[in-house]
């Protein structure tokens, strides 16, 4: 048996179509979920260029929060009485929430916990699991990470609805006559946004950075103009005001956190989008552009409220001069659409990661750009989000009502991030006990405070993101468990290669020209498809390749680690292909890399044999009956393996089989 070394690079003589595919499957550490402005990721882009691109993608959600945060603080279900002390206290809470949660926790600390340059809850979960041994603890960490990822979908449904509604509601400030048209206009904008997804965002993505840069500049100018009414409002930065607010009105202050949290929703995107731009551009754009612009605007709104308490009905748009109100509504609508686009693209990217890591069935994915591999469109997710967003807008009818459902999923995700980060600093970074406890003590106290305050919103609408998150969590965990059960049973019914290959010498079947590739989960066993082909067709190809695709716990796998090739007897080969959890599988491109290891592939003389299994529930699977049925439904509706792995349809042979589950 001959064992060949790892491949170093692709052969230079591969077909141009495979060369294009290879470029797709060996993407460098850049984003694969957002518009093309993020793709300018090389040295030529420069820190300034990357920082502008980051402003266009990373800060859409948190950047549009001034539209509704203070309005909800003083008008929501638990409205804070409008007094000068309360205004100062709220502005102080907003400042220190931005400082502690966004600046300290995410920008200065958690962004250091990168997984090969990538961030986000899936990357953080992989790091935490790497730091612990398999067992109960690892299982709980996995559950936390998956639940945090599931919550993203619930939050992703509310973000477009509340953001676009808040922007369009600015028309009511111009004249009450626009009030009946707010809902239809918001729905038209949202439907148009989701309809645009199938065409991709390449044509408009380049304007995201400049538009959001303009947005933050306008926020700052409006804020400074408002501060001129009461310059003393600058003193609200002092933590004394927040402490005084809690000391004198603890219940009101605690309930107010449920609205103050709206100022930091989207803060976790700084970490999730780190792989798109790098830590430094995100850090610079936050401290030098986004944070100052946001807080200046909050101060300006606070000064406006101090000037006249009636301004709490919509302090953001009342801060805008009358002659600029309509242009500001248009700019706000554009900014909220950009913020929504980032959330939608993030949902597509997260879905692909879940599929790669084995938590979700294969789905149809459409690449919307030949130039940028990161731009994908997942129709099933897109229409699910659109249906939910329309239901939210029609059901809640205003941004104020939607605010009651907003924030709880975000705070729960932030709490999960803190727990996972604690595991990383303690087990992977080897921090001492005192430092680790100090870390978790500060941040988890803040997270619990915000989560407990938003928990009172559950009855008023907070149940929605929790319900969506719980449903998606059940689907993800059911698919993961069901696949494990199915693979375990299938493996028990297979024959070992070490027995099968020698048996072929005793009664050799006819050999036919060409190469047969059989996808398998176990390289030590004979795939069902191979046995069925041999049983029905009574032949073997002159070269038989057993191919296993494995997903690493890193976002990217370099070419030198892409393939492991092993030659066996009787014309058999074993090939292991590795992908990162953010990469796109492309089997023909990966096999082109095997030329350096002695395994030449001619795609036109290669057939790929895939199993088309039908599940039959006959034996106990160890899962609840309803979970068995859910898994079978998911399995039957899973997308094509050929499409998912990039295999040309005219080279695929599917062999059906009935499998007990």
N, C-alpha and C positions, 0 to 999 in steps of 0.2 A: 504494500500500500504506500503510495507516494503522497507526501504532504507538502504542498507548495507554499511559499512565503506569501505574505500580504502583498497586494498589488500596490504599485507606487503611483502610477498615473494611467490615463487612458491611452490606448494605442493611437497613433497618428493617422492610421488609415481607415478609421471608422467612417461610415456614411455621414453625409452632412445632416440628415434628419436625426441621427443618433447624437451627433455633436450638439445640435440645438437642444435635444433632450437632456444631454449631460449638463449643459449650462443650467438647466432648470433644477436639476437634482443636487447641484453642488453650490447652492447659493451661499454667499458669505453671510456673516452675522448681521443681517439687516431685517427690517420689519417685513412681514408678509401679510399684513392685514390692513394696511392703510393706503391712502392715495399716493401717487408717484412722487410727490414732493419729498417723501421720506427716503426715496431711493438714492438720492444724491448723497451717497454715504462715504465717499472716498475722501482722500486728503485734499483734493481740489475744492471740495465743497467748503472747507474752512469751518472754524467754530462758529463764526457769525452766520454763515448760511445755514448750518445745521440748527442753530438757535432759532432762526426765523422759521424754519420748517417745523421745529418742535412747537413753536407758538401756534402754528396753524393746526396741528394735530393733537398735541398732548393736552392743551389747556382749554379746549372747547367747552367742556362741561363745567369746570370750576370757573372758567372765564365768563360764563353767562349767568352765574349765580347772583350777581347784583340785581338782576331783573326782578327777583322775587324774594330774596332773603329777608331784608328789613320789612318789606311789606307783610310777610307772613308773621314776623316777630310781633308786630303791633296790630295785626288784624286777624290772626288765625284763631283756632278753637281755644287756645290758651293765650289770648292776646295779653301782652305786657302793657300796663297802663302807661300812657305817654306823659312822662315827667322828665325834667332835665337829668336827674340822677339815674333814672332807668335808661335813658338814651346813652349816657356815658357808660353805664354798666354793660349794656348790650354791645356797644362798639368795642369796649375793652375785651369782652368775651370773644368777639369775632377775631380781633387781632391775635389773641393768645391761642385761639383754636387754630388759626392759620400758622402760627409760629410753632406750636407744639406738635400738631398732627402732620401738617404738610411739610414745613421746613425741617423740623428736628427729626421726626419719625421717618418720613419717607425720603426727603432729599438728602439729609446728612447721614442717616443711618441705614435704613432698609435697602436703599439703592446700592449699598456696598455688598449686599447679599445677592450677587448676580450669578446666574447659571450660564457660564460661557458667554457673558455679556448680555444675556436675556433676563428680563424681569417678569413680574406677574405672578399670580397665585399658583399657577401650574409649575412655573420654574421654582418658586419658593418651596412648594410641596416636594418637588424632586430633590432639592437640597436637603430638606429636613429628613426625608426618607433615607437619603444617603448617609445621614449622620447617626441613624439608629439601626439596630439589628432587627431582622424580620421577627414579627411576633405581634402581640396585642397592641403594643405602643405604636408600632408602624401602621397597624390597621386603623387605629384611631386617627393618626395623622393623615392617612390617606382619605379617610371619611371627611375630616375637616376640610382638606384641600378641595375635594370634589364638591362638597356642599358650598364652599365659598365660590367655586366656579359656577355652580348652578344658580347662585343668587345673582350673578352678573346678568343673566337673562331677564330676571324680574326687574332689576334696576334699568336694564337697557330698554325695556318697554316704556318705563315712565319718563326717562330722560327726554326723548323726542317730544312726547306729549306736553310735558310741563314747560319745556324750553320754548317751543314754537308758540304755544298758547300765550305764554308771558309776553313774547315779543308782539304778537298781533293785538293783544289787549291794550297796547299803547295807543291804538286808534281811538279807544274810548276816552282817552284824555283830550284828544283833539275835539271830539264832539260825541255826545251820547248817541247820536244818530247811527254811529257805526256799530253799536252794541249787537244788533241782530246779525251782523255779518262776521263777527269775530270767529265764531265756531266754523262756519262754512269755509272762510279763508284759511284757517288753520288746517282743516281737513284736506283742502286742495293742496296746500304746501306739503303736507305729510305724505299724501298719496303720491304726489309727483316725486318726492324724494325716494320713496321705496320703488316706484316704477323705474326710476333712473338706474337702480342698482344693476340691472341686467346688462346695461350698456357700459358699466364701469365708470370710474371717476377720473380717468386719465386726462380728459379734455378740460376739466375744471379744477383738478387737484392742485395745479401749480399756483392758483390764486389763493389757496387756503391761508398760507403763511402771511402774505401781504394784507389780506382782508382782516385777519385776526390781529395783526400788528396795528392796523388802523383802528380796530375795535378797542384795543387796550389804550391806545393814545387818546381816543375820544373819552374813554372812561376816566382817564387821569385828568384831562382838561375839564370835564364836567365836574369832577370831584373838587378840583382846585377852585373852580368858580363858585361852588357851593360853600366851601370852607371860608371864603371871603365874607360870608354872612355872619359867621361866628368863629373867628380864628382860634378861640380858646378850645374848640372841639379837638384840637390836636392833642390836648392833655388826656384824651380817652385812651391813648396807648398805654398809660400807666396801669399796671396790674392791680393797683389799689382800688380802682373803680369796680373791677370784676369781683374782687374780694368783698368790697363793701356791699355790692349788690347781693351776693350770697349771704352775707352776714345779716343784712336787714330784711331781706325777703327770700328766704331759702327755697320755699315751695315755688314761688313765681320764677325765681332764677333757674331752678332745676327744670321746670316745665319749658322755660325759654330755650334751653339747650336743644329741645326737639326741633326748633326753628333755626337756631344758630347753626346747627349741623348742615343746613343747606348751603352755608358759605364754604364748606370743605368737601361737598360731594364732587367727585371727580379728582380728588387729590391722589387717590390710589393709582390714577392713570399715569402719573409721573413714573412710578415704578414699573407698571405694566408695559409702558412704551419705551423703556430704557434701551432695549435692543435696537430700536429704530434709529436712534440718534447718538447714543452714548450718554454716560452720566454727566459729563462736564457741560455740554450744550444745554441740557435740561436744567441743570443747576444754575447756570448763568442766566438763562432766560427767566427762570423763576424769580431769582433775587433782584435782577436788574430791570425787569420789565413787568412781569405779571403780578407779582406780589405788591409792588408799590402802586401800580395802576388800580388793582382791586381795592386796596385799603383806602387809597385817596378817594375813590368813588363812594365807599361806605361812609367815610368821614363827611363827604359832601352831602350825602343823603341825610346823615345825622344832623348836620347843621341846618338843612332845610326843614327837618322836623322840629328842631328847636325854634326856628323862625316862625313856624306856624304849625301847630299840632295836626291840623286837617290834612297836611301833606302826607300823612302816613297811608292814605288810600292808595298811592302809587308813587313813592318818593323817587324812584328811578326816572320815570318819564317826566315827572314834575320838575326834575332838575334840568331838563332840556329846555332851551329857549323855544318859545312858541313857533317862531319861523323855521326852526330846524326839527320840529317834531316828526313830520312825515319822513324826511330823510333818515332820522334816527330809528323810526319803526322799521324802515327798509333794511338798514344796517343791522339792526337787532335780529330781524328775521333771517338774514344771511348768516349771521354769527351762530344762531341757534341751529340752522340747517347744517352748518359745518360741524357743530358739536354733536348733532344727531348722527351725521355720517360717520364720525369716529366711533360712536357706540355700535352702529350697525356693522361696520367693518370689523370691529373687535369681536362681535358675536360670530361672524363668519370664521375669523381666525381661531377663536376658542373652540368652535365646533370641529374644525380640522384637527386641532390638538387632541380633543377628546377622542376622535376616531383613531388617530395615530396611537394613542396610549391604550386603546382597547376599551374605552368607556362608552362608545356610541357606535351604532351600525354605520356602514358606509352610506354616504349620501351623494347625490349628484352635485358636483362642483364644476362651475364654469369659470374658465380663466378669461378675464375681461381685457387683458392686455398682453400682446406678444412681447412687449419690451420689459414689463415689470411682472415677475412671477408672483409677487405678493398680492396682486389684485385678483381676488376670487369672488365669486358670487354663488351663494348656496340658496337655491330657490325655496326649498322647504323652510329654512330658517327665516328667509326674507318675508314670506307670506305669513308665517306665524307671528312675527313681530308686527307686521302691518295690521293684521286682524286685532291683535291685542291693543295696539296704539289707538286704532279707531274706536274700539270698545271703551278705552280709558277716556278719550276726549268726549265721546258722546255721553258716557256714563257720569263723569265728574263735571264736565261742562265749563270748568274754570281752572286756572292755575292754582288758585287758593285752595280749592277742593282737592286737587291733585297733590298739593303739598302735604296733605294728611297721610298720603300713601308713600311719600318720598322720604328717604333717609334711613329707614330701618334696615333695608338690605345692605346699604353702604356701611353703616356702623357695624353691622354683624360681620361683614367682610373684613373691615379694618381690625376688628377684634381677633378674627382668625389669623390675619397677617401677623399680628403681634405674637400670638401663641407659636406659630410656625417659626417666626424669627427668633424667638427665645430658644427653641430647640437648636437652631443653627448656631447661635452665639455660644450656647453652652456645650453642645456636643461636637460641633464641627470646628468652631473657632477657638474652643477651649478657654473661654473666659472663666475667671474664677467665680465662685458662688456669689460673693458679695456684689460684684459688678453686674452679673447676670440678673440678680434679683432687683438691683437698683433700676436696671433697664426695664424689666417687665413691670416693676412696681409703678413707675411713672406712667408709662404708656397704657398699660392695661387699666389703670385707674381712670384715665381720660376716656378710653374706649368704652368702659362700662358705664361711665357717666352719660355719654352720648347715647349709647344703646338703650339704657334704662329710660332716658327721657323720650326717645323715639318709640319705645315699646307701648307708651300710652296711646299711640296713634293706631294701634292694631285694629281696633273696632271701627275707627273712622275711615279706614282705607289701607292701613299698613298691612292688612292680611293679604293683599293682592300680591306684592312681590314675594312675600313669604310662601304663599301658596304655589306660585309659579316656580320658585326655587325648590320647594319640596317635591313638586311633581317631576321636575327635571332631574333632581337628585335621585329619585326612585328609579327613573328610566336609566340613568347612567350606572347606578349600582346594580340594577337588575341585569343589564347587558353584560357588565363585567363578570358577575357571578354566573350568569347563564353560559357565557363563552367558556369559563373555566370548567363548568360541569360537562359541557358538550365535548371539550377537548379531552378531558379525563376519560370519558366513556369511549370516545373514538380511539384514543391511544390504547386502551385495554383490548380493543378488537383488532389491532394491527399486528403485522408480522415484523420481526426484527430483520434488519438488512443483513446482518451477519449470518442469518439462516437462509434468507431468500436468495442472495446472490450465488452462494455455492450450489444451491439447488438447480440453478439455471444451467450449470455445466452438465448435469446428469441428463436433463431432457431439454436441450436448447430449443427455444422457439425461433421461428424465422425472423431475420433482421431486415429492416427496411431502411433505405437511405434517409438521412436527415437527423435532426435533433428534436427530442421531445423534452419539454420542461414541465415538471410536475410541481406545483406549489404545495408546500406541506408545512405543518406546524412542528414536526419532529424529524430531524435529519437522521435519526437512528432507526426509524421505522419506514416501512413501505407505505406510500400514500394509497388511499383507497382508489383514487383515480387511476393509478398505475395498474393495480390489480384488476379493476374493471376493464380497462383497455386490453390487458393481456387476456382476460377471460373471454371477452366478446370478440375481439379482433384477431386474437391468436398470434400477435406479432409484437416485436419490440423494435424501436428505432435503434440505429447503429450507435447512437449516443444518447444516453438518458441522464438528464440533469434533475436532481432533487433540489428545489430552491426554497429556502426559508427567508422570510422578511422579518426583521427584528427592529423594534423601536428602542432607541437608547434613552437614558434619563437626562440627556443633554439636548439642547435645541438643534445642534448641528453636528454632523459627522463629516470629517474631511475625507477626501478621496482615498488617501492612504489607508484609511480604516473602513472604507466602504464595503469591501469584499473580502471574504475568506473562501478560498477554493481548495477542494480536496479531491484528488483522483482516486477512484476505487477500481475494482476489477470489473471485467465484463462490460466495459464501455460506460460504466456509471460514474457520475460526478456528484459531489455535494457542494452547494454554494450557499453561503450565508451572506445576506445583504443587510446592511445596517442603515437606518435613517434616524435623524434626530426628530424630536416631537414637533418641530416647527417646519420640517421639510416636506416636500411633496414626493411621494413614491413614484419612481419612473423606472420600471424593470428593464425595458430595452436599453435605456441609458446606462443603468448599473451593469448590465451584462456586457456592454461594450468595454467596460473597464477590465474585464477578465482576460483580455487578449495578452496582457503582460504575464499572465500566469499559465499560459499554455492552453487556454480554453477559448478557441476562436468561435465567434458566432456569426452566422449568416442569417439575418432575420427572415429572409424569404424561404429558407429551408428549415425553419424552426416552427414547431407547433407547441402551443401552450395549453396544457390540459388542466382544466379547472373543475372542481366539484360543484354540482348543483344539488344541494341536499334538501330533502323534505323532512321536517321534524315531525315525529309522531310521539305524543305524550302517552307512554305506556308504563314506564317504570318510575319509581320515586326518585326525584332529582335532589331531594334535600331542600328544595325551595317551596315556599307556599304556593298553593294552587293558582292563585291569581297572578303570582309572579311568573310561574311557568307559562301561563297563557299570554302574559305581556311579552315575555321573551320570544315566544313563538311568533307572535304578531310582528315584533321588531325584526326577527330573523327573516320572515317571509318578505318583508318590505325593504330589506337592505339593498343598497345599490349594487351595481355590477362590479365584481372584482376586477374584471378586465379594464373597465373605465377607470377605476380607482388607481390601479397600478400602471396605467398608461400603456396597456398592451393593445396593439392593433387588432380590431375585431376580426379581421380576416385571417388571423393567425391563431384564433382561440377555438378549442374544442371543449365543450361542456359535457360532462358525464353525470347523469342523475343518479341519486341514491336516496334510500329511505333510512333515516337514522332515528333510533329510539332516544327520547329525551326524558 
